[in-house]
Amino acid sequence: MNSSKPIILFFSRDYQSQFYPTLKSEVFDSIHVTLNKKEKKNVESKGGKVVACLEEEYEKLQEADISFPYLEYSIGSDRFLRAYTHQQRLSVLKKLVSFWGNIMDKYNPSYVMNEVVALEISEVLLIEAKKRGIEYLATGAFAFDNSFFFHTTPYTSEVQDQLNSVVPTEEHKLIARNYINKIRSGAVENPHIKVLRKSKDISNLLNKIKSLTIQVLRTLYVKNKTIRQICYYESFSYFFDEINYYINYILRSNAYDKLEDINKDTEVVFYPLHFEPEATLFYLSPFCDNQFALIENVLKCMKEDQVLVIKEHPAQAGFLMQKQFRKLKTRFPNVKYLKADISSSIVIIRANYIFTLVSTAGFEAMCIDKPVIVFGKVYYNAYSGVNYCTTFEEVYNLLRGLTTFNKSDGLEDFLSRMIAILNVGYPWPYPILYTKENIDNVRMGIEKRIV
């Protein structure tokens, strides 16, 4: 490696083990860390240099001497590390601290790159990087096709500081105006959602069954349970649940409601469900990650003549057919459930209010001047026209008309500033991910960010 170049440590897990090694640059040097041996093989097959693989090192790692509190989030935030005793759980944490600390001290990277903090190992990566003054490059998705931005912090997608410092050009303003006109005419749809809709295909069910089978077989040759859970995302309950959701989606199809059956004079509050389990709940909305309890509390805030419409996440058909949600209707007759395959844009147009944690539906709603209540840490909190709430008392007062919803005429300015911080490219699973053009675009976005 050329020591005059900054070194980026890529946390190349999952699909990133095949994508990150392609980002070869004349501006920076790359080193890679993987969770398992399969990912290591992927990186090396693309010519990447793997400096550490957790699966190979875990059992030999020493427990770091750390003081508490260490994590910024609770030890319950990792969705794969479950069913350990307290002391076992702390032992895992201390080993992860040693893992990242050893790597950073040995290779002294200038940057680390990963998605947002979604698992405890990536949170430890961030904490150890901050201790050493190493910048964490986390990529964020916007509603525009073929675009991404770098987060201010990998814990959230909020970008207020970046928006305050950027000066949009006339071209940015023109793009913003055109986008606003298109979304208000119904001609725009989030590109990520188009991909997720494929999740209701029967092939998705077969893939879930296949993944569950692979996990069962893996117990035969990977004896260490912790390695299976951290390095291979072992979660039998997740796949059982997903299979059950899909079956319920088919068998209970008639139990869903229809938007057109709601009286046209009835006020509608729309809540788009978030995928479970995900970082959008455990990190971006840590005190609201129980969506069932969240929905109950929203219902308690509403007027008697209002209806709460809940739509399933496009990638989790059947979620609302769980027993607890079906039972909720016996207590709250003013709650309605919509299928995953219904377009959110149709529901947004019908809704009087939108309540969300971090869903793009909130962004789409604000673009057509709908009142939006946000509880999570998301990029469009920076827009003065949304209502960022931290208590249900605030929601209660808004929905009952005791306080006034925020309004703003600054949509074009906000959107043009967001466009100004965007990079071309798409660093997530998507049809164009491995194309040369996309690889070049993402690489240039990184180069621009560090230069």
C-alpha positions, 0 to 999 in steps of 0.5 A: 500500500502507498502510505501517502494515501488514506486507508479506508477500512471497509466492513465488508459483510453480507452483500458488501463482501462482493461490492466493496472490493470493487471500489478500487481507487487511486485516491485511497487504499482499501483494507477489508474486515469480514464476519465469516469465511465465506465473506472473506473468500468473496472479498479475496476473489475480487482482489480485496485485502482481508486483514481480519475475519471474526469467525477465524479469530473469535475464540482466540480473542481476549476480553477487553478491559472496558468500563461501563457504560460503554455502548451508547445503546442497550445490549438489547439492540442487537437482533441476533444476540439473544438468550445469553446470560448477562455475563455471557453477553458482556463477554461477547461485547468485550471480545468485539471491543478487542477485535476492532481495537486490535485491527485499528491499532495495527493498520491505523485507517483514516476512515471506516466505511459501513452502512448505518449502525445496525448491529452491536458489532458495527456500534463497537466499530464506531465507538472504537473508531471515535476513540482514535479520531477515525471518521465513520463513513455511513451511507444513507438512502434518499427517495431519488433513484440512483443516489446516496448521501453520507450520514452526519452520524451512523446512528441516524439519517439526520443531516441538519448540519450538512443542510445548513452548510450547503448552498444549492445551485439553480440546477438543484432548485430546478430538480427540486421543483420538478420533483415536487411537481411529479410527486404531486401528480403521482408520477414518482415512486421510491425506487427502493420500494419497487424492489421490495414488492418482489418479496411477496413472490412465492420464490421469497417463501422458498428462499426463506425455507432454504435459508432456514434449512442452511441455518439448521445444517450450519449447526453441524459444522459451526459448533460455536453458537456465538459465531453462528449468531454474530458471523452468520446472523443465525436466527431460527425464530426470524425465519419461522416468523417470516414463513408464518407471516406469508402463510397467514397472508395467503390464508387470511387474505379476506381479513384485510380491510379496503381503503375504499370502504372507509367513509369519505368524511372520516378522518384517516391517520396513516401509519406505515409499518416498519420492517421487523427486526431492523435498525430503523427500530432498534437504533433510529427509534430505540424507544419506539421499537415495539410497534404494537405498543406504539400503535396502541398509544397512537390509538389512545391519542385519536378522536373517536371519529378518526380511523387509524389505517396501518399498511404492512411493509412491502417486504413483510406481507402477512405481518398484520395477521398475527394474533395480537394485531387481530385481537387489537381490533376487538378493542379498537374498532377504528383500526384498519389493516391494509395489505403489503401490496397496496401503494403507500402513495394511494393511502397518503393521498386519502389520509388526513395525517401521517404518523411514522418513525422514519418511513419514506412515506413521511417524506412523500406525504410532506411533499404534498403538504400533508401533516406529518408526525415523526418519532424517529431520527430521519433526514426530513426532520430538518424540514420545518413543515414536519412535526417531530414529537418525543412524547405521546402527549404531543401526538394527542394534542395534534390529533385532537386539535389542541395544538396546530400542525407545523406548516412551511413554505420552505419545501423547495429550499429543503429539497434543493439542499438535500439534492445538493448533498447527494452523490450519484450511485446506489451502494445497496442491493439493487439491479444496478449494484454491480454495474461498472457505472454504478461502481465508478459512481459510488467510488467517486462519491467516496473520493469526493467525501474524503478529499 
